[in-house]
Amino acid sequence: MPQNEYIERHRKLHGKRLDHDERTRKKAAREGHKASENAQNLRGLRAKLYAKQRHSEKIQMRKTIKQHEERNVKGAAAEQDPKEAVPAYLLDRANPTSAKALSSQIKSKRAEKAARFSVPIPKVKGISEEEMFKVVKTGKKTHKKGWKRIITKPTFVGPDFTRRPVKYERFIRPMGLRYKKANVTHPTLNVTVQLPILGVKKNPNNPLYTQLGVLTKGTIIEVNVSDLGMVTASGKIAWGRYAQITNNPENDGCLNALLLV
């Protein structure tokens, strides 16, 4: 049996309660009263967050109602049959059209696609290589070579990382600036948990920074969420989820991220 499907299994074996549908209906009917009570009694930051959530829900509801209304909007049909022959490109004008509904449907699909790839911080300030790397001159000759670089920002290297031999190492990642865990906040539950980092997915500043595992503001990282008990659509426990870094780790001394649900 797949994990976390014990409720479905129990229903298959023993069925539902006799008053299951009635309880579900009453619970749905109470949601409006509960929302009103929260709106009146919440104070401070919780009230602001709740008001913002309700505002976005109402906007989405109005958009959905508008789409349903536009779905039935049809163009006016021709009043009488034409006496002369009609060109092929004008034949459709005699039939009721639903162009408005089609356009709104396309717009909603585009909005859903954009929301799927949206992140909390869409734009970040670029970091130049002069700020990211510090030149290290090395060698025994009088004119020392300057081909080595020390990374001045926090990095992630993974548990099985082994440094290359000193002679061939171009990029040096200091031990004091390596991070293994991040303070990840769940946007829906509003809880913050310290989770181990699995890898760096994308650094928006430079593909080289992604390859080196540099952690800057706006970077997408993968964290281990098995302790949170999150499950996939098939019912299995989720292992890795993406999160976006929301602070400047080099200034704060810690890594704060927001989970991308």
Disulfide bonds with the S-S distance in Angstrom:
none
